[in-house]
């Protein structure tokens, strides 16, 4: 096996998140606006190459160090390459998949905005997994429905395109996987991803929602079931071309998240992005846990232009979503 290179794309949660962590349902899509690339070269020893920007260990001053931590976080990509290799090996070992003794060198690059809720970490892990499957020639031994478990449970990045996911509890406990259905990306209306260049002031307060859900809190359980139902209704809305309903569901998704988690946990910047989109009548919700939002302009191009102007005035970046092919 010679050199291998794979690219994996950023991900947007369109509807239903965060119910995927609560036996719910979601619709998500991989987008080609942003990506991570991993390269594998056979080598005598196994080596992981630090990125010249994302894995910095030298700084011009303590102020430079602090600025990097605020914008990039404490960790670079090498830890993700390491974790991907370990998880891949563990999966193969537990499933009786023999791996040859060859070694390799992994390097990476990415343009996915950091801390932006676009699944940059799982894109890097996904690209690594694809390189390892090819290097060890075991792609046919790892079913596609199992691969999200190796990739931080990011189904859309494994499947590509637009995916509907049902994390039915009984099915999850029995098989370890959800029920994943590909959908035609042509069903989507034009969508926009909005993000901040420096998301460091996004929500920092620890949320108690997960523990309350585990404790059987009726309010949280009821609202999370409604969030999951939004994905089911959204799937039908897309199939029927009912984009006005899609807009309503997106807005309701954010409102329910806000009611459960509270403004302190969501973060002022994240709320500002949603309110900027809503100020021109666009539907809007988080792409993931925060740091970026996805918006839809049901009134068309004139409204989309107003959205771009509002984002520019607020210092926010905006791009038309390009769906990554599966």
C-alpha positions as semicolon CSV with decimal commas, in nm:
position;residue;x (nm);y (nm);z (nm)
1;X;0,000;0,000;0,000
2;X;0,138;0,339;-0,102
3;X;0,046;0,687;0,017
4;X;-0,319;0,750;0,106
5;X;-0,510;1,075;0,148
6;X;-0,871;1,131;0,253
7;X;-1,089;1,436;0,303
8;X;-1,386;1,460;0,541
9;X;-1,628;1,748;0,562
10;X;-1,784;1,970;0,825
11;X;-2,132;1,886;0,949
12;X;-2,450;2,083;1,013
13;X;-2,734;1,963;1,232
14;X;-3,048;2,079;1,050
15;X;-3,316;1,953;1,288
16;X;-3,352;1,748;1,605
17;X;-3,024;1,821;1,780
18;X;-2,942;1,778;2,063
19;X;-3,191;1,491;2,094
20;X;-2,939;1,253;1,933
21;X;-2,782;1,222;2,277
22;X;-3,120;1,135;2,429
23;X;-3,248;0,852;2,204
24;X;-3,407;1,107;1,972
25;X;-3,397;1,184;1,599
26;X;-3,198;1,426;1,386
27;X;-3,143;1,542;1,030
28;X;-2,787;1,644;0,944
29;X;-2,578;1,715;0,638
30;X;-2,212;1,715;0,546
31;X;-2,102;2,042;0,385
32;X;-1,811;2,095;0,147
33;X;-1,754;2,458;0,256
34;X;-1,506;2,331;0,514
35;X;-1,301;2,014;0,540
36;X;-1,020;1,824;0,705
37;X;-0,759;1,629;0,508
38;X;-0,540;1,350;0,644
39;X;-0,242;1,206;0,457
40;X;-0,082;0,869;0,533
41;X;0,265;0,771;0,415
42;X;0,414;0,425;0,484
43;X;0,720;0,462;0,710
44;X;0,960;0,261;0,925
45;X;0,820;0,399;1,250
46;X;0,469;0,516;1,332
47;X;0,469;0,897;1,348
48;X;0,208;1,170;1,390
49;X;0,315;1,504;1,247
50;X;0,213;1,820;1,439
51;X;0,044;2,088;1,229
52;X;0,243;2,408;1,184
53;X;-0,051;2,621;1,300
54;X;-0,289;2,405;1,503
55;X;-0,026;2,228;1,718
56;X;0,194;2,522;1,811
57;X;0,425;2,480;2,110
58;X;0,625;2,800;2,063
59;X;0,490;3,152;2,097
60;X;0,622;3,505;2,065
61;X;0,492;3,602;2,410
62;X;0,253;3,497;2,683
63;X;-0,005;3,727;2,525
64;X;0,037;3,534;2,198
65;X;-0,012;3,206;2,386
66;X;-0,328;3,330;2,557
67;X;-0,466;3,462;2,228
68;X;-0,410;3,124;2,065
69;X;-0,582;2,938;2,349
70;X;-0,880;3,172;2,331
71;X;-0,925;3,125;1,957
72;X;-0,801;2,766;1,911
73;X;-0,853;2,597;2,246
74;X;-0,589;2,404;2,439
75;X;-0,550;2,111;2,202
76;X;-0,446;2,066;1,841
77;X;-0,510;1,784;1,599
78;X;-0,240;1,536;1,699
79;X;-0,442;1,419;1,999
80;X;-0,731;1,343;1,759
81;X;-0,507;1,144;1,525
82;X;-0,383;0,952;1,830
83;X;-0,735;0,884;1,955
84;X;-0,851;0,777;1,608
85;X;-0,569;0,525;1,580
86;X;-0,645;0,382;1,924
87;X;-1,020;0,359;1,860
88;X;-0,963;0,200;1,519
89;X;-0,727;-0,058;1,670
90;X;-0,969;-0,132;1,954
91;X;-1,256;-0,186;1,710
92;X;-1,049;-0,420;1,493
93;X;-0,923;-0,614;1,794
94;X;-1,271;-0,663;1,938
95;X;-1,410;-0,775;1,598
96;X;-1,135;-1,022;1,510
97;X;-0,988;-0,808;1,232
98;X;-0,616;-0,873;1,194
99;X;-0,390;-0,580;1,107
100;X;-0,054;-0,617;0,935
101;X;0,266;-0,494;1,102
102;X;0,342;-0,204;0,867
103;X;0,393;0,147;1,005
104;X;0,294;0,488;0,874
105;X;0,322;0,862;0,919
106;X;0,004;1,070;0,952
107;X;-0,022;1,441;0,880
108;X;-0,325;1,665;0,851
109;X;-0,466;1,997;0,747
110;X;-0,804;2,159;0,809
111;X;-0,994;2,479;0,734
112;X;-1,293;2,403;0,958
113;X;-1,344;2,694;1,200
114;X;-1,247;2,594;1,553
115;X;-1,506;2,577;1,833
116;X;-1,780;2,650;1,580
117;X;-2,012;2,354;1,623
118;X;-1,924;2,225;1,274
119;X;-1,775;1,893;1,392
120;X;-1,419;1,976;1,298
121;X;-1,281;1,716;1,540
122;X;-1,491;1,433;1,401
123;X;-1,404;1,535;1,042
124;X;-1,038;1,487;1,129
125;X;-1,112;1,152;1,293
126;X;-1,325;1,045;0,996
127;X;-1,050;1,125;0,745
128;X;-0,801;0,936;0,965
129;X;-1,027;0,633;0,984
130;X;-1,059;0,625;0,605
131;X;-0,682;0,635;0,567
132;X;-0,638;0,352;0,818
133;X;-0,904;0,134;0,654
134;X;-0,724;0,165;0,321
135;X;-0,374;0,122;0,464
136;X;-0,474;-0,199;0,640
137;X;-0,710;-0,304;0,357
138;X;-1,003;-0,367;0,592
139;X;-1,270;-0,133;0,451
140;X;-1,493;-0,429;0,360
141;X;-1,460;-0,565;0,715
142;X;-1,605;-0,257;0,888
143;X;-1,976;-0,203;0,806
144;X;-2,068;0,156;0,725
145;X;-2,328;0,160;1,003
146;X;-2,053;0,077;1,256
147;X;-1,815;0,352;1,144
148;X;-1,985;0,642;1,326
149;X;-1,891;0,472;1,654
150;X;-1,526;0,521;1,557
151;X;-1,589;0,881;1,447
152;X;-1,737;1,043;1,759
153;X;-2,084;0,930;1,649
154;X;-2,101;1,174;1,355
155;X;-2,319;0,983;1,109
156;X;-2,346;1,253;0,840
157;X;-1,969;1,273;0,800
158;X;-1,945;0,899;0,747
159;X;-2,243;0,873;0,512
160;X;-2,203;1,210;0,336
161;X;-2,485;1,416;0,190
162;X;-2,811;1,452;0,384
163;X;-2,903;1,192;0,646
164;X;-3,207;1,126;0,866
165;X;-3,120;0,948;1,191
166;X;-3,341;0,771;1,442
167;X;-3,164;0,685;1,768
168;X;-3,443;0,460;1,889
169;X;-3,351;0,337;2,237
170;X;-3,443;-0,029;2,187
171;X;-3,256;-0,044;1,855
172;X;-2,953;0,137;1,999
173;X;-2,930;-0,095;2,300
174;X;-2,970;-0,403;2,079
175;X;-2,735;-0,313;1,792
176;X;-2,522;-0,024;1,919
177;X;-2,630;0,180;1,615
178;X;-2,911;0,411;1,520
179;X;-3,132;0,376;1,212
180;X;-2,978;0,586;0,935
181;X;-3,153;0,684;0,611
182;X;-2,994;0,883;0,331
183;X;-3,208;1,159;0,181
184;X;-3,176;1,345;-0,149
185;X;-2,987;1,673;-0,088
186;X;-3,189;1,826;-0,371
187;X;-3,480;1,839;-0,126
188;X;-3,302;2,115;0,066
189;X;-3,372;2,484;0,005
190;X;-3,074;2,726;0,006
191;X;-2,921;2,733;0,352
192;X;-2,660;2,962;0,506
193;X;-2,399;2,889;0,771
194;X;-2,314;3,182;0,999
195;X;-2,017;3,177;1,235
196;X;-1,787;3,405;1,430
197;X;-1,417;3,424;1,356
198;X;-1,343;3,423;1,731
199;X;-1,604;3,215;1,917
200;X;-1,421;3,225;2,250
201;X;-1,705;3,400;2,431
202;X;-1,962;3,132;2,346
203;X;-2,140;2,952;2,628
204;X;-1,916;2,839;2,912
205;X;-2,163;2,755;3,187
206;X;-2,203;2,383;3,255
207;X;-2,551;2,260;3,170
208;X;-2,749;2,030;3,399
209;X;-2,984;1,914;3,121
210;X;-2,827;1,569;3,080
211;X;-2,843;1,492;3,451
212;X;-3,199;1,621;3,474
213;X;-3,296;1,398;3,182
214;X;-3,130;1,097;3,347
215;X;-3,316;1,181;3,670
216;X;-3,647;1,169;3,479
217;X;-3,721;1,543;3,493
218;X;-4,062;1,567;3,324
219;X;-4,000;1,911;3,172
220;X;-3,670;1,814;3,011
221;X;-3,801;1,477;2,894
222;X;-4,109;1,637;2,735
223;X;-3,912;1,910;2,559
224;X;-3,646;1,669;2,434
225;X;-3,915;1,443;2,288
226;X;-4,055;1,745;2,106
227;X;-3,709;1,829;1,971
228;X;-3,684;1,472;1,837
229;X;-4,030;1,502;1,682
230;X;-3,913;1,810;1,490
231;X;-3,675;1,592;1,290
232;X;-3,952;1,348;1,201
233;X;-4,179;1,634;1,093
234;X;-3,889;1,797;0,911
235;X;-3,822;1,482;0,711
236;X;-4,182;1,487;0,588
237;X;-4,166;1,861;0,521
238;X;-3,860;1,812;0,300
239;X;-4,020;1,523;0,113
240;X;-4,328;1,737;0,049
241;X;-4,132;2,053;-0,037
242;X;-4,301;2,237;0,251
243;X;-4,027;2,490;0,320
244;X;-4,245;2,722;0,525
245;X;-4,298;2,440;0,773
246;X;-3,924;2,368;0,767
247;X;-3,859;2,729;0,874
248;X;-4,106;2,697;1,163
249;X;-3,942;2,374;1,278
250;X;-3,593;2,525;1,271
251;X;-3,704;2,817;1,486
252;X;-3,884;2,590;1,727
253;X;-3,572;2,373;1,756
254;X;-3,369;2,669;1,881
255;X;-3,645;2,791;2,112
256;X;-3,671;2,451;2,280
257;X;-3,295;2,431;2,326
258;X;-3,296;2,777;2,482
259;X;-3,579;2,686;2,719
260;X;-3,394;2,375;2,838
261;X;-3,037;2,501;2,857
262;X;-3,079;2,871;2,939
263;X;-2,896;3,174;2,803
264;X;-2,586;3,140;3,023
265;X;-2,514;2,792;2,889
266;X;-2,586;2,890;2,528
267;X;-2,364;3,199;2,535
268;X;-2,423;3,559;2,432
269;X;-2,242;3,528;2,098
270;X;-2,441;3,222;1,994
271;X;-2,768;3,395;2,081
272;X;-2,654;3,705;1,892
273;X;-2,602;3,500;1,576
274;X;-2,954;3,360;1,596
275;X;-3,105;3,701;1,669
276;X;-2,913;3,856;1,378
277;X;-3,071;3,605;1,140
278;X;-3,414;3,644;1,293
279;X;-3,390;4,025;1,265
280;X;-3,447;3,987;0,889
281;X;-3,707;3,713;0,926
282;X;-3,479;3,419;0,857
283;X;-3,527;3,089;1,038
284;X;-3,222;2,995;1,242
285;X;-3,081;2,736;1,483
286;X;-2,750;2,601;1,609
287;X;-2,552;2,376;1,375
288;X;-2,434;2,177;1,676
289;X;-2,356;2,268;2,033
290;X;-2,281;2,632;1,952
291;X;-2,031;2,845;1,767
292;X;-2,219;2,850;1,436
293;X;-2,581;2,862;1,321
294;X;-2,767;2,751;1,010
295;X;-3,020;2,991;0,858
296;X;-3,293;2,963;0,595
297;X;-3,456;3,257;0,417
298;X;-3,810;3,144;0,327
299;X;-3,879;3,470;0,141
300;X;-3,598;3,414;-0,107
301;X;-3,305;3,610;-0,249
302;X;-3,402;3,957;-0,127
303;X;-3,424;3,830;0,228
304;X;-3,096;3,643;0,182
305;X;-2,928;3,969;0,080
306;X;-3,063;4,136;0,393
307;X;-2,925;3,847;0,598
308;X;-2,578;3,887;0,448
309;X;-2,586;4,262;0,519
310;X;-2,700;4,203;0,879
311;X;-2,420;3,951;0,935
312;X;-2,161;4,187;0,788
313;X;-2,281;4,469;1,014
314;X;-2,251;4,237;1,315
315;X;-1,902;4,117;1,225
316;X;-2,021;3,764;1,147
317;X;-1,909;3,542;0,859
318;X;-2,175;3,389;0,635
319;X;-2,157;3,137;0,353
320;X;-2,407;2,964;0,129
321;X;-2,411;2,598;0,229
322;X;-2,269;2,353;-0,024
323;X;-2,376;1,996;0,048
324;X;-2,088;1,746;0,031
325;X;-2,153;1,454;-0,200
326;X;-2,173;1,116;-0,032
